[in-house]
Amino acid sequence: MQTPLTVGAGAMTRTVTEPVDGGETATIDSDVAIVGGGLAGSLAAAVLARAGHRVALIDKRAVYPDEFRVEKIGGHQLAMLRKLGFLDALDKVACRYDQVLNIREGKVVDVSVGQAYGFPYADLVAMARSQMPHSSGLIVDEVTAISCSDDVQHLELASGRQVTARLVVLATGMAGALAYKLGIRRRVLAERHSVSFGFTIVRQDGRPFDFEALTCYGERTADGIDYLSLFPVRAGMRANLFMFRDPTDPVMRELRREPEATILRLLPGLRSYLGDFRVTDRVQNWVMDLTVVEGHLRPGIVLIGDAFQTNCPAAGTGVARLLVDVDRLCTEYVPQWLMTAGMGLEKISQFYADRDKIAADQQSLKMARFRQALTSRNDIGWDVRRRVHFLRRSLTHRVDQMHPGWLGRVRGALRA
Ligand SMILES: Cc1cc2nc3c(=O)[nH]c(=O)nc-3n(C[C@H](O)[C@H](O)[C@H](O)COP(=O)(O)OP(=O)(O)OC[C@H]3O[C@@H](n4cnc5c(N)ncnc54)[C@H](O)[C@@H]3O)c2cc1C
């Protein structure tokens, strides 16, 4: 059964079943306080609140802003979302697609088949927040300080209110200030590792594109283009361009100012697939450092999602990592931890030592390095690997076209 959140202010103590009023001075008492309602924090809050725990989800913004983050998911990420009970809700807010045409130098490499979704990140976060039972509302406020112990954790909010919790989940994404105050540092593994661009396109003649979704891989290592991914969102065809290149290179400005011409100059093989097109919105871009935290093993607090480790957008592992964090923490460890007194290191360390979590974190870093090397290394070893990589994919595709179902049978036999 669900226990509602309790709010007290001096003599006033009451039980809330609606979001807490931002102007109220109060102490909010909870089992788990989640700081940061991006994707990781909102999913964690919904999973824990659905299981009947008293959750205080705190984010400084009532609505996630139009910021460039993950905009498409598919494959194993969907299996995880289904397991956690979010797939039906995702299906209602996102654009589904099932086929991606993969091309390089104007030629088809292969076709990926499988359920996938495109969306603005803000919609994905709103979907996750909407899955909290209504009695566990979002607290719109900024957490300014946290003090942690083996027993009860205390959080101070910018409004002057306070939150107490048995456990704090820090899901503040790449904002490091709070963790820093606790002595948790970010180690930079690769500075300015990748650059990503996001924008929406439509055809000049207003007709739909001839493909459901398309990935176009870079043609020359000197360009540093890993791939341009085109996939449907409600507003049109979304474009995500992932590059490994100096962010101060003039091409970055050209991409922002003249995206259509610059894209076709860098990826001439795209022209016949796109026809005349134009960008309909602001070109957003992001320079990503690969970082991981240190000194995070402390009583009473765990870090999840980007707050623990950042990811290379081209590798597309950020959501997979945060889903593993949410799944392992919220379905396995937190329910056990809350059953006994205390929130000491022996409990917290179980999460960081979790095999699935460690594997997902390591896979994310491995894929980040692989994508960078496959895109831009031009020594003979990587040149051969790159050729073999695309040749293997295109041969497999051709055989599968001649003998439909062959690939699926081989993969099935290998798995058996
Ligand atoms: C350009 C780009 C493209 C990407 N593409 C992909 C992709 O294709 N595939 C993929 O898997 N991953 C991708 N990622 C990674 C993915 O977007 C992230 O891993 C994911 O969004 C992290 O979610 P999060 O909840 O950890 O952090 P966030 O979504 O950043 O949420 C953090 C929240 O904390 C709140 N907050 C911070 N400090 C405080 C405070 N003191 N008090 C209250 N609230 C606070 C913020 O308001 C925010 O809502 C991409 C990332 C970027 C930047």
The ligand as an ORCA input file, in Angstrom:
! r2SCAN-3c Opt
* xyz 0 1
  C      23.357     16.193    -27.319
  C      23.125     14.866    -26.634
  C      22.641     13.792    -27.376
  C      22.436     12.563    -26.744
  N      22.011     11.499    -27.494
  C      21.834     10.307    -26.899
  C      21.389      9.184    -27.660
  O      21.149      9.267    -28.886
  N      21.213      7.997    -27.001
  C      21.426      7.884    -25.659
  O      21.221      6.800    -25.112
  N      21.858      8.932    -24.911
  C      22.068     10.127    -25.501
  N      22.471     11.193    -24.736
  C      22.646     11.023    -23.278
  C      21.308     11.182    -22.527
  O      20.584     12.282    -23.015
  C      21.609     11.363    -21.033
  O      22.346     10.241    -20.595
  C      20.345     11.506    -20.188
  O      19.517     12.519    -20.679
  C      20.743     11.802    -18.738
  O      19.582     11.972    -17.958
  P      19.725     12.416    -16.427
  O      18.372     12.301    -15.838
  O      20.868     11.704    -15.788
  O      20.150     13.961    -16.471
  P      19.287     15.244    -16.954
  O      18.255     14.889    -17.936
  O      20.291     16.283    -17.326
  O      18.511     15.708    -15.638
  C      19.113     16.387    -14.583
  C      18.022     17.166    -13.841
  O      18.552     17.631    -12.603
  C      17.972     18.894    -12.332
  N      18.854     19.548    -11.360
  C      20.178     19.752    -11.441
  N      20.638     20.327    -10.307
  C      19.556     20.484     -9.490
  C      19.379     21.005     -8.178
  N      20.405     21.479     -7.473
  N      18.130     21.033     -7.641
  C      17.083     20.548     -8.338
  N      17.192     20.029     -9.586
  C      18.411     19.985    -10.147
  C      17.921     19.573    -13.715
  O      16.958     20.614    -13.717
  C      17.525     18.396    -14.608
  O      16.120     18.315    -14.763
  C      22.702     12.433    -25.354
  C      23.179     13.509    -24.615
  C      23.379     14.721    -25.240
  C      23.891     15.893    -24.421
*
